[in-house]
Amino acid sequence: MARPELLIPAGNLEKLRTAVLYGADAVYVGVEGLSLRARQAEFNLDDLAVGVKEAHQQGVKVYAALNIFARNRDLETIAGMVRQLAEMGIDGVIVSDPGVLEIIKTTQPGLSIHLSTQANTTNVAAVKFWKAQGVSRIVLARELTLAEIGEIAGEVPEMELEIFIHGAMCMAYSGRCYLSAYRNRRSSNQGDCTQPCRWEYLLLESTRPDSPLILEEDARYSYLLSSKDLCLIEYLPEVINSGVGSLKIEGRMKSVYYVAVVTRTYRWALNSYLRDPAGYKCLPEWLAELRKISYRGYTTGFYFNEEIINETNPEVKYIQTHDLAGTVLEYDRAGKRILVGVRNRLTSDAQVELLLPDATIKLDPERMTAADGFIIREAHNGYQVYFPCEREVPKGAVLRKKID
Ligand code: SF4
């Protein structure tokens, strides 16, 4: 059995380092102006060169998304970008536009080409078509069932297949939607969705605009259009047996805390599967971890049932019990303590945990100090504080706190 790849989103250099630290096999990144994600989730080329070098030192691959639907004015920029990506040793380029594909084939024929889920590949004939065009990997449409994916893997075994196994889902078909562009002038088709499908809505009768009908569940508003998030950790054997080689997590816009939690949790699960595929059991503590990131309830999406439209959760906008508290800046061996860069307000009564790739350590915020050992009762974003810690901790490790 080929070892399946755990593929993690990296919206910037810090998130790339976090993904590498917590066990990613590969990361995917956006490149400034040319990926379907907003600017804050994209790399400039200097940062990307650093990220590729560091990731390769740890045996982690880096794929770059060039999945815009290019206009004529973009073509020259894309050709230059493709050359620079090839020079820095990128492991694959993710495209959706046949024009971009053609530029890569003709100017950098050695580069691996991955077809984005944005291209909506849903059948064997389409996979064969893209193979003939020089594509080596396809990110299949999220709307397929595992049975259909298995048929594709059986018919075109030489094509690498990648699917999403975790993250936010869309109410529109593979993100082809104008709701955000219409409401906010920020288009999901440019990677800039503001997710208005998840907002609270009132129903108005036009003759009585002052008397809205409020859709309520248990005194809360109803989120009728908000899809639950995808989560397949319980079904890794079914996913891998379908013939998929790359397991992708959604969320280049998500936080460094999200990256840490999903990477290490799926790493634990995948390692457990690889040790004993037949005996794989999803542990309750893994599911508990995935409930400590912001989510909207979990679903298996379309993978087991093509009849359903994305499952919504009308009662819940999102659930969030924990948040990023800070990151480790360095380990002080002599003092057996960690220096932490605080990212969210910390008080001495907070419940704080340090996330390591293989363990979770409870920290005592009553022993949070300044460099001189002076006890600090409250630390704000930007503060640097120390916590006692017997175990040596890698730089970049993430601390979380329970939300009151
Ligand atoms: S508004 Fe909602 S349905 Fe439309 S693209 Fe954004 S997330 Fe998807």
Boltz pocket constraint, residues with backbone or C-beta under 6 A from the ligand:
constraints:
  - pocket:
      binder: B
      contacts: [[A, 169], [A, 170], [A, 171], [A, 172], [A, 175], [A, 176], [A, 177], [A, 178], [A, 179], [A, 180], [A, 188], [A, 193], [A, 194], [A, 195], [A, 196], [A, 197], [A, 198]]
      max_distance: 6.0
